[in-house]
Amino acid sequence: MKTLQEFRPSHKNVISNGKAKKVRVARKVRKGKKGSSSFTPSGNLTNIALALCAVLMGFGQYKKSSEVAKLKEANASLTKEITALQMNSMKYMADKKIQEISKETYKSKVAHVDSLNAIIAKSKVELAKANLEIDKLKNLKMSELQYKTKLAQIENEYQKRLDAHNRASTETITRMGRKMMAEVDSTKTREPASATRHVVQFKGSKPVNARVLTNQKTTIESDEWRSNNMEL
């Protein structure tokens, strides 16, 4: 038995029962041969072309999306610039209107300032007069009671003049303020020239202008004055 075992093949595929395992290499080769038709040159070119088309389409889509994003950003920036320009134009128009109103009321403001300066100058004059009177009293030789009585009289008169001056200045300032507001209101809403004309119906037939009636009244009054002088 040992002699026979020496002549048996020592391959791994041989089993103790003497039968060899089936070699699977040939099947692998056959499978490779069956699938080798998909790796032909024409099949490879088709796959490459499809891959290139997919890559190009993806690149084009990416490029298109990036361009769309850039256009959206440009549109948003243009919209912001247009809004800013509109706001600036509105501000410019408002400033222009304010400048026109200020130009129209400039003369009235100048007159108001002049009136205030006149009031200040008048108050300074009154104060100077009071100081002169006080200095005169100090230089006079009189009793303490007379000095106090005269001083109280001067202070009372000065207080009266000051109150009258304050009332006059307040009335002047109020009148000027009302005049300024009326001028501003008239510049805002100006009526046509026909609306400011005053017409009086006389004898129910003809419209008579108020200026004509005033002239007639003045003429009548002058005639009456002349007749009175003649009688005297």
Buried (B, 14 or more C-beta within 10 A) or exposed (E): EEEEEEEEEEEEEEEEEEEEEEEEEEEEEEEEEEEEEEEEEEEEEEEEEEEEEEEEEEEEEEEEEEEEEEEEEEEEEEEEEEEEEEEEEEEEEEEEEEEEBEEBBEEBEEEBEEBBEEBEEEBEEBEEEBEEBBEEBEEEEEEEEEBEEBBEEBBEEBEEBBEEBEEEBEEBBEEBEEEBEEBBEEEEEEEEEEEEEEEEEEEEEEEBEEEEEEEEEEEEEEEEEEEEEEEE
